């Protein structure tokens, strides 16, 4: 027979698990200790290494590896070096400034490989909403980041959704906050989606299927912002190391970063400049951080993340680029919607970038201490 006390204890344990309690720590203390408060000011240096081995070559093979190409107030993209038994050279997409290492292997090469190491410095971000003194970006840049792309249209159902979401908002900050809140309230993390998702926001809205991953949810945020005149952009990158705040779903394992790719976003707000945004990570914490799917942002596990990721993010992550509609140099394959995974092609066609064990690539990170 189940006693009332045993029932109470079972329910309390379940509640603790749902709220992210730490085994051995008093429940109330665990909730009180939950925080997520990234702040800028402390730069960290990393060497990020991507190794590709072509296990079963079929004729001539080509490989494209993304290189960190963002230089900003949150990242310094420094040196790159590589070794290979093919022919490699640094290239750019020539439009959005996305850099890459391009390697060709002859069909006679029995064991093609390439290893790329990129050094970057990163720091966390947190906007100071009391200060509105950022220098304005140039008009052409801002216009460019309100454009439509193949996967991010800005008319039709996208604009209709954005207008409804931002009803009553007068400033760009208010519009952006309402869109951020709409994404968190109406979309959700869908773990079954492969990789980081596709980012086809029109199809998401037309079908009403608003589940996805970061390249879906943050692309939807960017598209809604652009459609009502707020410049916004996706920032494609990869998590490098664990979160300093103990969030397992906001962490990377530096010994193996397969699957650690993560897309973030930014919105341009007058007086504040380019401001960090990441509603997709709020959805990830809600769905996966605890044993149960959390459905509210007032939950003490979700609340600090929801607050901080409107205007900030943690610097345990490296940005590759902000590019869309990328034609890989010398590729016979389709144009990419975005570029944050190793890519390769051979006589049989394009490799599956979401299958790193079949493709045979590994990404690792090493923090360089001063």
Buried (B, 14 or more C-beta within 10 A) or exposed (E): EEEEEEEEEEEEEEEBEBBBBEEEEEBEEBBEEBEBEBEBEEBBBBBBBBBBEBEEBEEBBBBBBBBBBBBEEBBBBBEBEBEBBBEBEEBBBEEBEBBBBBBBBEEEBEEBBBBBBBBBBBBBBBBEEEEEEBEEEEEEEBEEBBEBBEBBBBEEBBBEBBEEBBEEBEEBBEBBBBBBBBBBEEBBBBEEBEBBBBBBBBEBBEEEEBBBBBBBBBBBBBBBBBBBEBBBBBBBBBBBBBBBBBBEBBBBBBEEBBBBBBBBBBBBBEBBBBBBBBBBBBBBBBBBBBEEEBEEBEBBBBBBBBBBBBBBBBBBBBBBBBBBBBEBBEBEBEEBBBBBBBBBBBEEEBBBBBEBEEBBBBBBBBEEEE
